[in-house]
Amino acid sequence: MKIRRVAYVILIAIIISLIPSPAAAAPTSGFSARHTYTDQFDDVNPTDWFAAYVRLAYEFGLMRGSSDTTFSPNGNLTRAQTITLAVRIHSISTTGLEPDLQPASGAQWYQPYVNYALEHGIIASSYANYGVPATRREVAVIFQRALTGDALTPIREVHAIPDVAATADYAPAVYALYRAGVLSGSDSLGTFNPASNIRRSEIAAIVVRIADPARRDNRPIGASTTRPVLTAAQIFERYSPAVFYLSAYAFNGSVTAGGGGFFISSDGLAVTSFDAVSNTSSLAVQTQDGRTHGDVTIVDTDPANNLALIRVGGAGFTHVALGNSSNARPGNPIYAIYSPRAFENAISQGIVSTALQGQGSTIQVTAQTTRDGALFNDRGEVIGLILGESDAVPIELAQLFDRNANVGIQGAFALQNYPRFGMAVDFGAFSGVDLITDVTGPVTRSLQYDLFDFVDADYFVETLIHYHEALMLQGFEHEEIDDFSDIFTSETEIVTIDLDFENGSINIRAERLLRHYSAIPTLIDFGWYSGLPQYHGPEVFEVGAVMFVYRWPAEQSQAEMQQMLTGYYSLLTANGFAFIRMDTRGRLFESDTLSVAIIIDGNYIHLDILPLDDDFAWG
């Protein structure tokens, strides 16, 4: 059977608008006065509201005039000018230097800025026309992409922007700039006017707020307190239809442990955990009305926070409103709606026991649920996704992703390696196939998996294709030997895959390539083999002997240490060393050039190495 590699690409459509916790603004690095402003622009009066911003934007090296003596404050910013500004922001904030970009002969003045923006991910693709005025939503997306690190640290709560839907593809960029205090909108409600153009005077104020966080606005927008407090019965009646059960299918076609999730838009956008969607060939959603939806795609993932965005085919889904977990305080009432397998949805009531402590933390609650349920506050807003029996990941911890990028299925790989192998992916954990035999040596592992665990031939082919992708994602290079054997090599490991149709098995052999001491090229590096760091040494003695000392972790047993040492002894005898003798403290091995005594002293392992050849030279 010939395995052909194919690309399975999932189109990213849109992503959730999420609510970061308020925090103090961190200075944006790299920005300082680098030019002298001399009131040279005749169309900027010192009494104009934007005059100070124009001056600072010029001094920071971010904006220049439309001529030597004019700024054109009421002129619209073009796409080319937007990209140029974003490139200057990116370059100064990351390198401290203004970009030195010159167009090639005959090229448009903005082309080197476009090339820079494409290279650094500031724009996803080229525009057909760079001379047209940019819309506010285009400016927001481009500027948000140009900012890195803590440049957009949230400093205020933004619950809702009236004319920016949470499911709009540009919403994450707009909300990020609002929460960082860079944007505030055109009125007290924070209206954004996403389709309108933006004037140069307005953009001067925006870039100055980017460069100088002290000038940002920290007043909250769209306070959620306008929502009435709801009872548990009201929350369940309104939002239970938005919570579903998720079935995940392993690459071999079997059903893996399912999870749950909830809709955040009527057109099927939904949130679940990354654990629920990782290493799956397909997904299915069962809604409260008993219907099963098999058209489920992974839109984007955030493995670090164990969150995933999926889309369920269809329309008219009941969906939840999103709240802000930073408002949750110990003692506040909370409600968890979840979908246990083979049962109707259920609700559990409790309180917040430990509130959100900072980025990356979870909310501890007393409500008891199954995993991947929706955690509601008493106003019917979802503030988290339940991860276990008592903790939830805040929704706003999800990173904001590029909605316009394409992510292949490998974007949902949660690769698990074989123990003591840094790169070799565990085929059983990846595919869901049962292990038949496992023969483990000091640096090798030979495993046999049951071919008949595949639901059908199509799943078998798909599994091998994606397992190959997973290995190459880890850094392996592929060499096909024949129709039934593949070898994957890296600088440190080799993985061989053999298909044995006669015996109904898939055979995987993983091998760690031996590593030797750099100064003793004939001796296998004990630290590399054991995974232990050097506790002491190398210590060189006058007689030419060298000693290395390693420390065995106190929490691991002596039996485990002896098992590890036995493997190292086997490697020595298989690689030119002869066993000489053993006593209660250790063992002695010799080769033509070296004598190696391995001495055990409690939790300390000593390697005493003595050259036997007078001409032997270390290193």
Secondary structure, DSSP 8 states (H G I E B T S, - for coil): --------EEE-----------------TT----S---S--TT--TTSTTHHHHHHHHHTTS---SSSS---TTSB-BHHHHHHHHHHHHHHHHHSS-------TTS-TTHHHHHHHHHTTSSSS--S-SSSB-BHHHHHHHHHHH--TTTT---S-B---TT--TTSTTHHHHHHHHHTTS---SSTT----TTSB-BHHHHHHHHHHHH-GGG-----BS-GGGS----HHHHHHHHGGGEEEEEEE-TTS-B---EEEEESSTTSEEEE-HHHHTT-SEEEEE-TTS-EE--EEEEEEEGGGTEEEEEES-S-----EE--GGG--TT-EEEEEE--TTS--EEEEEEEEE---STT--EEE-----TT-EEE-TTSEEEEEE-SSSEEEEGGGS----TTSEEEGGGG----B-TT-SS-B-HHHHH---EEEEEE-SSEEEEEEEGGGSSSHHHHHHHHHHHHHHHHHTT-EEEEEETTEEEEE-SSEEEEEEEETTTTEEEEEEEE---EETTEEEEE-HHHHH---EEEEEEE-TTS-EEEEEE--TTS-HHHHHHHHHHHHHHHHHTT-EEEEEETTEEEEE-SSEEEEEEEETTEEEEEEEE-STT----
